[in-house]
Amino acid sequence: MRINTNVSSLVAQEANKNTSNNISSSLEKLSTGYKINKASDDASGLAIADKLRTQANGLNQAVANGNSAVTLTQIADKAMAEQSNILDVIKQKLIQASTATTSSEGIQAISKDITKLIDQIDNIGKQTTYNGTKLLEGATAASAGVSLTFQMGTLKADTISTKAGTHANKAGLAGMSALYISAGSNFGAATAADAATGQSAARAQLVHVDSALTELNGWRADFGSTQNQLESSIRNLMTQVTNTKAAESVIRDVDYAQESANFNKQNIISQAGTYAISQANSTSQNVMRLLQ
């Protein structure tokens, strides 16, 4: 029997230390909610989980981008809806000015109304912006129709585009400039004798209003279809976010039922290990009996 080196005690101490490490690891998992807290826990699992987390965060930002883009298209659509209402009123006034029962004075009053209404179409075009971006009027005539691109995914190609700067004003809407000039001159009805001339001139402008309405409705359709596309993309992205987070959870999140059972198991082993160390140390005392 040897007492200088108590091999049994050393073995029991080593086992108990390993058990203590296991308990610490189990406590870390239970306290954080993750079964992978550092690379040494599962190197490949950590790499995959981190990539999934990055993807989920990117998809969440894409959803936010999409919601902002939907707001942009709604702003543009509502503004063009008001412009369309104004064009409807202009057409009614032109019809009123075109009939023989309207005097030259009436035509002059209608002309003033029409010029003010066209000015308001211009104002709406200038004022309709989103975060500094003009939606219905380019900074210059050459910039009309520039493209707006929305990032709707984590890849470079995951984009949705629409046109902005659609010159929705008297300079851009077909025939509005000619109507504005004609209305500014009271359709040629300066005197009572010119009433018939003014009625004829007003009648000739009806086609311009129809052309402007057709063009404006085309722009509204572009924004409307883009909004539908964005909303569909948002729904798809939200599904992707849910599935990606679920995949990450399978890899990274701890199973509390399983880990709690493991923790209790390690505690029992630790208690048994402590008893084993005590017994290993006590065996060396038997040597004293040989010396008695």
Secondary structure, 3 states (H helix, E strand, C coil): CCCCCCHHHHHHHHHHHHHHHHHHHHHHHHHHCECCCCCCCCHHHHHHHHHHHHHHHHHHHHHHHHHHHHHHHHHHHHHHHHHHHHHHHHHHHHHHHHCCCCCHHHHHHHHHHHHHHHHHHHHHHHHCEECCEECCCCCCHHHCCCEEEEECCCCCCCEEEEECCCCCCCCCCCCHHHHHHHHHCHHHCCCHHHHHHHHHHHHHCHHHHHHHHHHHHHHHHHHHHHHHHHHHHHHHHHHHHHHHHHHHHHHHECCHHHHHHHHHHHHHHHHHHHHHHHHHHHHHHHHHHHHC
